């Protein structure tokens, strides 16, 4: 079994990192937990849980060197995730930070490196069903986020293989649940601004993944042995759903009208292309991108057979559980 005496969790103040840290504390998974992130309020919460919270910037090699001098395992959750932005910005946050952490892993001869990647690397402007981890990837990624997550994956594989350090890479799809700051909040914001459209026929299906299930998968990855190591795993709830039906359910439960106005795909593609072209001049994120269209208009489901077979992964929470979590938290926060 791997030595999990001290686990370092990056991005611990984010949606997944925070849930993972809480799970590791509840399970007494390590003698000590070192956490890092950029949200001071969440950092105080992590300190109260008994972790050693160290704020800092993973882009700085000197900070990373001091961060995990005692780490025996690293879970790298931190990332810049957005549908659009300059390549260099994503490179620094997603590739350079990973490079620094790999240097720490090699220096410490750690027992395990778990890298949280993204199935955004599969995204194309086509339907993709039951995507396997080894299926061919697009010749061109739809955005810098997907490109840099793939580059970081390749860096993990190459560097750790060279030094014979065990790793596990996971690609969790569309996280939902309490603490979500990305998917449902963005959709609800679009609804509030009267910008929530059904693109195309509205029948596309997708995989969603409860954040608790991803935390479980990471715990399995930390304890994996034998053939389960040095693998890449898709992680989902294993129950594809119709995308717009889930949005409508959340809106209805929060007392928000889901108008469901339709936008022809051909028009949406033209608009997204134009907005992406002018965005650098305006210096702000486009309201619609081609990557967003891949989510709104096309189906994508992932094959999780490898995770079930090698990791022993079984989704504990259903999609409905994740939506219940999110709605309950949103109501408690008294947000309209």
C-alpha atoms as one frame of an Amber mdcrd trajectory, in Angstrom:
protein
   0.000   0.000   0.000   1.203   3.545  -0.674   2.515   5.729   2.127  -0.200
   8.351   2.657   1.347   9.879   5.765   1.056  13.418   4.395  -1.221  14.279
   1.492  -0.886  17.607  -0.303  -4.116  18.825  -1.953  -3.885  21.728  -4.391
  -6.927  23.782  -5.314  -8.344  22.860  -1.905 -10.448  26.016  -1.731 -12.181
  25.140  -4.997 -15.330  23.102  -5.537 -13.709  19.686  -5.862 -10.654  20.328
  -3.697 -12.770  21.460  -0.770 -15.061  18.407  -0.951 -12.071  16.101  -1.331
 -10.380  17.599   1.738 -13.526  17.164   3.813 -13.729  13.533   2.647 -10.084
  12.842   3.501 -10.560  14.349   6.975 -13.730  12.324   7.596 -11.969   9.113
   6.573  -8.744   9.841   8.482  -6.992   9.107   5.216  -3.631  10.556   6.292
  -1.765  11.564   9.404  -1.614  15.112   8.086  -3.129  17.102   5.245  -1.472
  20.099   3.624  -3.878  22.197   1.588  -3.399  25.201  -0.632  -5.668  27.519
  -2.588  -6.590  31.122  -3.316  -9.779  31.643  -1.297  -8.933  32.926   2.223
 -12.439  32.251   3.581 -12.362  28.628   2.414  -8.807  28.458   3.724 -10.004
  29.304   7.227 -12.573  26.513   6.927  -9.836  24.067   5.928  -7.696  25.146
   8.867 -10.607  24.501  11.221 -10.841  20.989   9.784  -7.309  20.415  11.037
  -5.399  20.769   7.783  -2.308  22.891   7.343  -3.556  25.543   4.942  -0.843
  27.385   3.032  -1.998  30.126   0.651   0.181  30.775  -2.344   0.682  30.716
  -6.104   1.612  27.416  -7.738   3.104  29.277 -10.682   6.033  30.188  -8.426
   8.545  27.356  -8.143   9.964  28.646  -4.855   6.528  28.501  -3.223   5.910
  24.935  -4.405   9.319  23.790  -3.160   8.473  24.956   0.358   4.821  23.879
   0.185   5.091  20.125   0.366   8.491  19.243   1.757   6.934  16.395   3.772
   4.354  15.242   1.210   4.183  11.524   0.471   1.240  11.913  -1.934  -0.057
  14.802  -4.042  -3.552  15.402  -5.416  -3.437  18.197  -7.970  -6.947  19.693
  -8.270  -5.951  23.300  -8.934  -6.642  24.627 -12.433  -7.859  27.617 -14.367
 -11.152  26.481 -15.884 -12.989  28.806 -18.258 -14.497  28.537 -21.744 -12.235
  31.220 -23.206  -8.997  33.080 -22.554  -5.422  33.609 -23.758  -3.324  30.477
 -24.113  -0.456  31.888 -22.027  -2.719  32.500 -19.045  -3.984  28.906 -19.130
  -0.477  27.586 -19.700   0.848  29.260 -16.571  -2.032  28.061 -14.397  -2.451
  24.548 -15.785   0.908  23.445 -17.201   3.565  25.483 -15.394   2.012  24.818
 -11.978   1.887  21.093 -12.795   5.536  21.205 -13.841   6.481  22.683 -10.468
   4.481  20.066  -8.559   6.069  17.263 -10.557   9.457  18.638  -9.559   8.359
  18.429  -5.933   7.051  14.887  -6.441  10.340  13.760  -7.956  12.401  15.502
  -5.296  10.378  13.858  -2.498  10.095  10.490  -4.269   6.413  10.525  -3.379
   4.278   7.388  -3.330   1.389   8.696  -5.431   0.515  11.599  -7.757  -3.168
  12.041  -8.645  -3.856  14.549 -11.400  -7.368  15.884 -11.991  -7.668  16.449
 -15.729 -10.773  17.134 -17.805 -12.886  15.437 -20.493 -12.989  18.847 -22.189
 -10.163  17.402 -24.269 -12.776  15.176 -25.972 -14.990  18.117 -26.956 -15.821
  18.631 -30.623 -18.703  20.173 -32.508 -20.207  16.707 -32.992 -22.062  14.172
 -30.858 -19.742  11.830 -28.932 -21.229   8.853 -27.104 -19.538   6.353 -24.774
 -16.149   7.976 -25.223 -13.323   5.716 -24.036 -10.129   7.049 -22.517  -8.090
   5.754 -25.468 -10.347   7.058 -28.237  -8.690   9.460 -30.718  -8.618  13.074
 -29.577  -9.521  16.079 -31.752  -6.750  17.389 -33.998  -7.481  20.853 -32.597
  -8.872  21.548 -29.128 -11.792  23.957 -28.860 -10.115  26.222 -26.313  -6.919
  26.866 -24.397  -8.318  25.189 -21.288  -8.659  21.826 -23.051  -5.298  22.197
 -24.758  -3.412  22.965 -21.552  -5.131  20.218 -19.561  -3.980  17.738 -22.196
  -0.463  19.184 -22.167  -0.360  18.836 -18.375  -1.530  15.204 -18.657   1.306
  14.426 -21.044   3.777  16.123 -18.724   2.586  14.014 -15.784   2.900  10.784
 -17.755   6.315  11.580 -19.203   8.033  12.947 -16.080   6.681  10.399 -13.589
   7.272   7.459 -15.884  10.897   8.590 -16.246  11.281   8.551 -12.462   9.143
   5.461 -11.790   6.658   7.339  -9.587   3.085   5.936  -9.616   0.370   8.228
 -10.921  -3.357   8.229 -11.643  -5.112  10.687 -13.957  -8.860  11.213 -13.768
 -11.171  13.032 -16.163 -14.365  13.854 -14.224 -17.259  15.160 -16.297 -19.410
  18.195 -15.364 -19.339  18.343 -11.554 -22.540  19.129  -9.660 -23.544  19.365
  -6.012 -23.256  21.679  -3.027 -20.441  24.144  -3.551 -20.811  24.298  -7.348
 -19.469  27.637  -8.570 -19.372  26.831 -12.274 -22.071  24.848 -14.066 -25.411
  25.540 -12.387 -24.505  29.077 -11.222 -23.494  30.036 -14.777 -26.729  28.622
 -16.174 -28.816  30.369 -13.520 -26.998  33.621 -14.226 -27.819  33.235 -17.923
 -31.446  32.573 -16.989 -31.550  35.694 -14.826 -30.166  37.756 -17.717 -32.699
  36.240 -20.128 -29.834  34.631 -22.063 -30.645  30.985 -21.478 -31.429  29.473
 -24.872 -32.025  25.940 -26.064 -29.530  25.522 -28.885 -30.592  23.082 -31.571
 -33.283  20.484 -30.884 -32.680  20.402 -27.106 -32.516  16.588 -27.006 -28.794
  16.252 -26.331 -27.709  13.953 -23.513 -24.719  14.317 -21.235 -23.015  12.862
 -18.201 -23.051  14.795 -14.948 -20.933  13.840 -11.944 -21.626  14.457  -8.272
 -18.623  16.085  -6.644 -18.837  13.502  -3.860 -18.391  10.712  -6.409 -15.248
  12.389  -7.750 -13.874  12.684  -4.211 -14.520   8.950  -3.788 -12.688   8.235
  -7.045  -9.667  10.225  -5.872  -9.546   8.289  -2.597  -9.565   5.080  -4.649
  -6.768   6.488  -6.811  -4.694   7.320  -3.732  -4.978   3.726  -2.532  -4.731
   2.007  -5.918  -2.183  -0.737  -6.498  -1.011  -3.001  -9.321  -2.676  -2.578
 -12.726  -4.877   0.263 -11.448  -1.807   2.518 -11.378  -0.439   4.647 -14.218
  -3.860   4.823 -15.843  -6.275   7.486 -17.065  -9.901   7.192 -15.916 -13.168
   8.750 -17.040 -15.340   9.540 -14.015 -19.105  10.177 -14.217 -22.313   9.201
 -12.438 -22.788   6.509 -15.077 -26.333   7.655 -15.862 -26.583   9.948 -18.914
 -29.375  12.526 -18.702 -31.015  15.009 -21.026 -29.155  18.251 -20.469 -32.039
  20.722 -20.754 -34.388  18.613 -18.628 -31.926  18.927 -15.732 -31.660  22.696
 -16.173 -35.445  23.012 -16.277 -35.757  20.959 -13.093 -33.315  23.199 -11.205
 -35.050  26.364 -12.438 -38.484  25.067 -11.449 -37.340  24.028  -7.967 -35.857
  27.471  -7.421 -39.016  29.203  -8.629 -37.432  30.528 -11.793 -39.237  30.454
 -15.143 -37.528  28.276 -17.723 -38.708  29.849 -20.953 -36.617  27.598 -23.138
 -36.406  29.922 -26.128 -34.710  28.169 -29.032 -31.683  29.367 -30.964 -30.895
  27.706 -34.307 -27.520  25.999 -34.162 -26.264  27.535 -37.421 -26.934  31.025
 -36.076 -25.394  30.198 -32.705 -22.203  28.985 -34.397 -21.868  32.207 -36.393
 -22.438  34.303 -33.277 -19.921  32.285 -31.224 -17.269  32.541 -33.940 -17.700
  36.303 -34.275 -17.659  36.847 -30.505 -14.474  34.799 -30.118 -12.785  36.831
 -32.856 -13.630  40.200 -31.298 -13.114  39.141 -27.688  -9.342  39.855 -27.678
 -10.112  43.416 -28.739 -12.712  43.838 -26.008 -10.593  42.099 -23.370 -13.440
  40.090 -21.860 -14.930  36.622 -22.101 -17.439  36.164 -24.953 -21.004  35.460
 -23.898 -20.980  32.460 -26.262 -18.060  30.328 -27.472 -17.654  27.263 -29.675
 -16.671  25.272 -26.601 -19.898  26.328 -24.876 -21.792  25.239 -27.991 -20.234
  21.791 -27.717 -21.906  21.556 -24.304 -25.220  23.180 -25.199 -25.944  21.578
 -28.569 -24.230  18.193 -28.654 -24.369  14.941 -26.735 -21.344  13.616 -24.883
 -21.243  10.567 -22.641 -18.209   8.746 -21.272 -17.385   5.074 -20.842 -16.426
   4.450 -17.184 -15.761   0.709 -17.528 -12.060   1.121 -16.781 -12.762   3.014
 -13.539 -15.299   0.399 -12.453 -13.014  -2.517 -13.312  -9.557  -1.347 -12.202
 -10.278   1.287  -9.546 -13.346  -0.403  -8.128 -15.286   2.830  -8.680 -19.030
   2.714  -8.058 -20.956   6.013  -8.106 -22.396   6.460  -4.629 -24.578   9.484
  -5.415 -27.080   9.787  -8.242 -27.561  12.820 -10.450 -30.720  13.570  -8.501
 -28.682  13.553  -5.269 -26.317  16.114  -6.776 -29.144  18.377  -7.869 -30.799
  18.054  -4.450 -27.500  19.108  -2.828 -27.142  22.139  -5.063 -30.755  23.314
  -4.715 -30.676  22.921  -0.926 -27.489  24.958  -0.595 -28.725  27.632  -2.993
 -31.922  28.062  -0.965 -30.001  28.247   2.325 -27.843  31.036   0.924 -31.063
  33.015   0.308 -30.021  33.721  -3.232 -32.888  34.669  -5.565
